[in-house]
Amino acid sequence: MKHQARKRFGQNFLQDDFIIDSIIDALNPQSHEHIVEIGPGRGALTQSLVNSGAQLDLIELDRDLIENLNKRCQDRDNIHIHNVDVLKFDFTSLTTSPDRLRIIGNLPYNISTPLIFHLLDTISLVHDMHFMLQKEVVQRLAAEPGNKHYGRLGIMVQYFCQVEYLLDVPPESFTPAPKVDSAVVRLTPHKEITHQANDFTIFKKLVTQAFSQRRKTLRNNLKGTLSDAEIISIDIDPSARAEILSLQQFVELSNLLKNI
């Protein structure tokens, strides 16, 4: 019996062969690689990944789906299935080698942002990431200063990664069809951090504070943290809004601070 999508897991199963082939082409899996698929579901992408010969780890929370995946892959020795919540999964259990893991997944909308932040904690292990996400989330990841989608998520990810918006995916590519459009994004960690914060925790807190009320100025959002004079000292207008500042400017602001 075909598995019915479960709302509590945010399941929407990819069924569009053109989109499936496009994602696999973008990933271009090779036999010497170590690939991690998050939320394989009914295995739309999994079969091509297994056939590539790559070492494959699947992370799936739904036990019923695991039973089906086990049946489909039982004669293959390059696959390992983990029945865990990916938000609690320790990616260092797969490898401690830098630039090793290629991560792919059709991510449930309700966990996409916290999962990306979870992965940033072990970004040194990651070679690249290919994700199907809600289109608005991909727009936020790829947004540049001045764009209405530009904000904390994009800045934090762009600090660590190059972001490439690959393709749009319509609702009818899934079953059941979601009520929103989706898109595929590639995140490739920088070999070296271009703009280095002296203290990443301070940088993260400052960016969060700067966007706490989007319509307010830096002067208002950073009141008690940075004075007008300090902001002006690095050629930033205190009456500007956070959404027009570049990643480099946020790093420069955070580097003025010793704590926050």
Secondary structure, 3 states (H helix, E strand, C coil): CCCCCCHHHCCCEECCHHHHHHHHHHHCCCCCCEEEEECCCCCCCHHHHHHCCCEEEEECCCHHHHHHHHHHHCCCCCEEEECCCHHHCCHHHCCCCCCCEEEEEECCCCCHHHHHHHHHCCHHHEEEEEEEEEHHHHHHHHCCCCCCCCCHHHHHHHHHEEEEEEEEECHHHEECCCCCCEEEEEEEECCCCCCCCCCHHHHHHHHHHHCCCCCCEHHHHCCCCCCHHHHHCCCCCCCCEHHHCCHHHHHHHHCCCCCC
